[in-house]
Structures are given as C-alpha cells and as structure tokens.
Amino acid sequence: MQTDVKSTHLNASGVVVVGRCRIRGYQIAPGSAGQINFYDNATTNSGLIPLSVDTTANTAIISTMIPGEGILFVNGCYVNLPASTTITVFYA
C-alpha cells in the first residue's frame, strides 16, 4: 500500500505523532548512551513499547528503515530520548 511519508525531528523526548500511524524508519544522532523507547501513546512515556533501540555515546548517525508497512502505533507515538540525543522519525 502506498502512503505519504512524513517526518518529525526531536531534540528531546516528546510526541512524534498524535493518532494512528506506522513508524517507517528513523535517524538517530546519539549523545549519551542509553535506550530509546517508542511508546504507543501520544502524550507520555508509558504503556506498550513496540520499538526500542540501544545507543552508545557519541557514535555515528544510526539510520534504520523498517521493512514492509512499518510498525503500527494505534494511539500515536511518543519517543523517550537519552540526554543530548536527537532523532528524526519517518512515519505514515
């Protein structure tokens, strides 16, 4: 199925998209080492975590495209970031 792909850039933890979406990929510029959690929730970092990524401190940019139709987030998507980490999330 063909859909328009959009993106959101975050410099701190926050909402990627409100409402149903499919995460199609991301680019991460790691700052501090830690875990990046993608929550199926449009308002806070709680609930189901359909996607989680571990990062190391100050490494090269991490680019990942998710195969197929992407990962479904029914209630929207909130991302929790380690300190000094930025992310661009691609979704449809």
N, C-alpha and C positions, 0 to 999 in steps of 0.2 A: 504494500500500500504506500503510495506517495503522499507525503505531507510536507508542509513548510517547516523548516528547522529554524529555531530561534536560539538566542543565547542570552545568558546573564553572567555578568562579571561581579565577583565579590572580593573585597579586601578584608572581610571579617565574617564571622558566622552570620547567616541570615537566610531569608527566603529566596529561593530560586524562582519558583512559580507557584501561584495560588491556583488550585484546581487540578483536575486530572491531567496527567502528562506522561510522556515516555522520555526518560533520560537516554540520549543517544551517544553521548561522549563527554569528555572533559579535558581541560588542560590545567595542570597544577604547577605553580611556581612555589616549591617548598621553602619555608623559612625554618621554623623549628620542627624537630622530629615529632611525629605523633600520628594520630589516626584521624582520617576524615570520614565522617559518617553522613550518609544521605538518608534523612528521615522521611517517611511517608506521612508528612504533616506540614501544613503551610504556615504554622505560627510559632513553633518552638521545637527544641531538640528533645523530643520524647516520642515514644511509640515504636512502630516497626522500622527496622533499618534494612531496606532491600539491597543497599550497596555500602561497602566500607573499604577504604583504601589506606594502607600504611605508607608513611613517608619518612625519609631520613632528612636530617638537617642540611639545608643549603645545597641541594643537589640540582642536577639539570632538570629542565622542564619535563614533566610527565604528560604525555599525550595519549589518550585512550579513546578509541571509537568502539562503541558497544555493538556487537553484531545483531543482525535481524532487525526486529522492530524496536529494540531498546528495552529498558526495564520500566515496567508500569508503576507509576505512583498515583494511586487513586485519589488521595486527599491533598495533593500538592507536594512540593519538595522543599525541605529545609536542610541546609548544609552546615555542619559544625566543623570549623577550621582550627588547626593549631595556630599559635602566635606567628605573626609575620608571614603567613601563607596566603597566597591569592589563588583564585580558581575562576575559570570560565567554564560554564556548563552549557552544553548543547542539548536542546530538548524539542519535542514536537507535541 
